[in-house]
Amino acid sequence: MTVDDQHARRIHRLPVDRRAAAVLTTWAAATDESTLDATYLDLSGADLSGADLGLALFCPSVARGVRLREADLYRANLGWADMEGADMTRAVLVKAELTETILRDADLTGVNLGSADLYDVDARGACLRAAQLDGASLLGNTRLEGADLTDVTVAHTSFQAALDDGTRVTGMSGTVFGPTCVTAPDGTRHELAGLALELWLTERGAAVQVLNSPADTTTYYALLPDGFPCSRPGGVVRRRRAGIVVRDEAFTRNLRWEPTEYLHLYKLGHNDTDHVEISQAEADAFVRRLLSQPRP
């Protein structure tokens, strides 16, 4: 076994359970390329940070509080593992299998879950800051209530998970497929899909596009103060609808779409500025014109 192999199998701390400690010791000393088989073991308290655990079997196992910082768990099977409170900071779980895995209050900061399968995973209260979920599948009853998804990246990610107002999504970016189940503060649960899900995420600081959004749900309007022709409007607003969810936005001097009360006030008679409906192409042309102007 080479020096690199020895480093990849280094154990910083053995678990308390004697049988688990013996299995890990044998695995670390092996001279072949055997993968770790930790099925039915209690690895609680172990520190395997930086270890090469590709294709390892943890299904089922108990690994509460285990440290797997920067470990390589490529294609590992963590199904039915109890990993509550585990520290998996910057670990690689690309194409890993997680079915009914318990990750409550686990630290998954910077973890790479690219193309991983998560089904009925309990990750309530987990920290996934800056995690990569590109191509991952979050399906079944995967729970993310109270989880921290700040700065998470997603790309064509199946995001059929359970969220609530305690789920932080600020800086989350990319593309997802719904639907997602959201629990309101009063305990009622609502399924959000398409634009409704996109708006829920956007309102909480995410920049995520829901790819299965229904078509023709956004209407654009040109604002026409006195003397402004339709070809050169004074501004543009848009109304985005999804069922009973409505969001009005204006493209502002801050060069971004921001919430506006214009259409609501106009309906109430408190706004005299006229407006006409325009196409998305016309609205996009107005936005491009503003973005191309030199800023003071």
N, C-alpha and C positions, 0 to 999 in steps of 0.2 A: 504494500500500500504506500503511495507516494505521500510526501509532506502535505500536498494540497488535499489529498483524500483524508488524511488524519485531521486536518483543520476542519474539513467539512463535517466530520463526525465528532467534533469536540463537544463534550458535555460540560457545561459550566457548573451545573448543580443537578444532582440526582434527585428524583422524587422521593418522598418519604416512604411510599409503599415499596417493600422489599422485592416483591416479584417484578414490579415495573423497573426498579433500579437494576435488577439482574439482567432483564431483557435489553435495557439500554446499554449496559456495560458490554454485553456480548456483541451487540450491533456495532458499537464504537470500535471494538477490537477486531472486527472481522476484516479479513484481507480480500474478500471478494466484493462484488458490487451489489450485494443484497440490499433490498430496501427495508425500511423499518416497518415491522408489523406490530402495531400497538393496540390491536383489537382487544377489548375487554380488560385493558390495563388502567390503572389509576396513576396518571402522570402528574397529578396536582403538585405544584411547587417546583417542578423541573425547570431548568434553564437550558434551552437548546438554541439560543440565539446564534444566528449565522450558519446553522447546520443545513446540509443538503438533504432535504426530506422529500425530494421528488418521488412521486408515486407511492408515498408512505400511506399506510392504512391506519386510520384512527376510528374506524367505524365498527361497533360503537366503542367509546372510551370515555374516561373522565379526565379532564385536563384543566381543572379550575385554577386560574392564576398562573398557568404555565407561561413561560417567557419564550417567545419565538421571534424576537426582534431580528429583522433582516434575514430570516430563514427562507430557504427556497422550498416551497411546497407545490411545485409545478405538478399538476394532475394528481395531487394527493386527494384521498378520499376521507373527508372529515364528517361523513354522514352520521347522525345520531350522537355526535360527540358533545359532551358538556364542557364548553370552554368559557364558562362565565368568568369575567374579569381577566381574561388572558391578555398578555401584552404581545401584539403581533405587529408592532410598528415597522413600517416599510417592508413587511414580508411580501413574498411573491406567491400569489395563489392563482396564477394563470391556469385556466381550464380545470380548476379544482372542483370537486364535487362536494356540495354542502346540502344535505337533506336533513331537515329537522335539527340542524346544528344549533346549539345554544351559545350565543355570543353576547348575552346581556352584559352591559357595562364593560365590554372588551375594548381595548385600545387598538384600533385598526388604522391609526394615522398613517397616511401615505401608502397604504397597502395596494398592491396591484391585483385586482380581481378580474382582469381582462378575460372575457369569454368563460367566466366561471358560472356554474349552475347553482343557484340558491333557491331552495324550495322549502317552504314552511320554516324558514330560519327565524329564530328569535333573537333579534339584535336590538332590543329595546335599550335605550340609554347608551348605546355603543358610540364611540368616537371614530368617525370615518373621515376626518379632515384630510383634504387633498388626496383622497383615495381615487384610484382609477377603476371605473366600472364599465369601460368600453366593451361593448358586445356581451356584457353579462346578462343573465336571465334571473330576475327576481320574481318568482312566481308563487302560486299557492297562497298561503297565509304568512308570507314573510313580513315580519313586524319591525318597523323602524320608528315607533313612537318614542319621542324624546331623544332620538339619535342625532348626532351632529354630522351633517353632510356638507359642511362649509367647504367651498372650493373643490367639491367632487367633480370629476369629469365623467361624462357619459357620451357614448356614441352608439346609436342604434341599440340602446339598452332596453330590455323589457322590464318595465318599472311597475309591475303589478304588486305593489307593497302597501302596507298599512302605515299611514302617517297621522300625525296630529299637530296641534299648534305648537307643541314642544319640539317638533322636528325642525332643526335649523338647516336651511338650504341656501343661505347667502353665498353668492359666488359659484353656485352649482351651474355648470355649463355643458351644452351639448344637445343631444337628441335622444328622446325616449319614446317608447310605446306605452300607452296606458291599457286598461284603466287602473286607477289607484283608489284605494279606500281611505277616506279622511274622517277622523273622529273629531267632532266639534267639541268645544268646551262643555256643552251641556250633555255630552255623552252620546249624542246621535251620530250615526255613521252615514256618510254619503259617498257614493261612487262617482269619481270624477274622471272624465275621459276627454280626449280632444282638446278643444280650446278652453274648456272649463278647467281642466288640469293645468294647462299652460298658464292661465291667468292666476290660478292659486299659487303656483310656483313663482311666477314673476312678481306678484305682490309681496313676496317674502324675500326678494333679492336675488332670485335665480335668473339665469339667462338661458332657458331651456326651451327647445321647440318640441312639441308633441307631434310626432310624424303622422299619427292617424287622426289629426284634427279634421273635423268636417269642413267641406268646402263652402265658399260663399257665406262666411260668417262675419266678414269685416266690410263696413261701409265707410267710404271716404267722403269728406266734404271740404270744399274750398270756402274760406272766409272772405267776404267781399265788403270791406268798409267802403265808405263813399269814395268814388273815384277809382276803385280797383276793378279791373276787368277780370273775367273768369280765367283768362290765359295767364294773368299775373296776379294771383290772389295774395291777400295780405297774410294768409296763414292756411294751414290745413289741420283738420281734426279727423279722427276716425272713431267709429263705434264698433266694438268687438262684442259679439253675442255668442253664447253657448247655453241653450236652454234658458233658464231664468237668470243666468249670470250675464251682466252687461258691464263693460268697461269703456269709458270715453277717454281718449288721449289726444293731446295736441303736440305737434312737433315744435318745440320751443327754441328760444334763443340759446339754450344750453346744448342745442344740436342733438337732441334725443327726444323720444316720445315720452311724455309725462302726463299724469292724470289731469283732466280738465273738467270744469263744471259748465262749460259753454253751452252744450246742447240742452242740459237740464234747465239752465237759467233762461235760455231762449224759449223753451216750451212754457215756462212760467211767465213769460212776458217781461223778464228783467234784463234782456239783452237785445239791443236794436241792430246789432251787426248781422247782416244777411249772410246766407250761405247757400250753396248749391251742391248737389251730389256730383262727384267726379269719379273717374276710374282709378284703380290702383296705379296704373301707369302714369296718370297725370299727377297723382300724389307723389309718386317716386321721383318724377321730374322736378317737382318743387323741392323735395328733400335734397336731391343732388345739387340743385342750384345754390341752396344755402350752404351746403358742405363745401362747395368750390370757392365760395367767397373768402377773401383774406380776412383774418380776424385781427382786430385792433390789438 
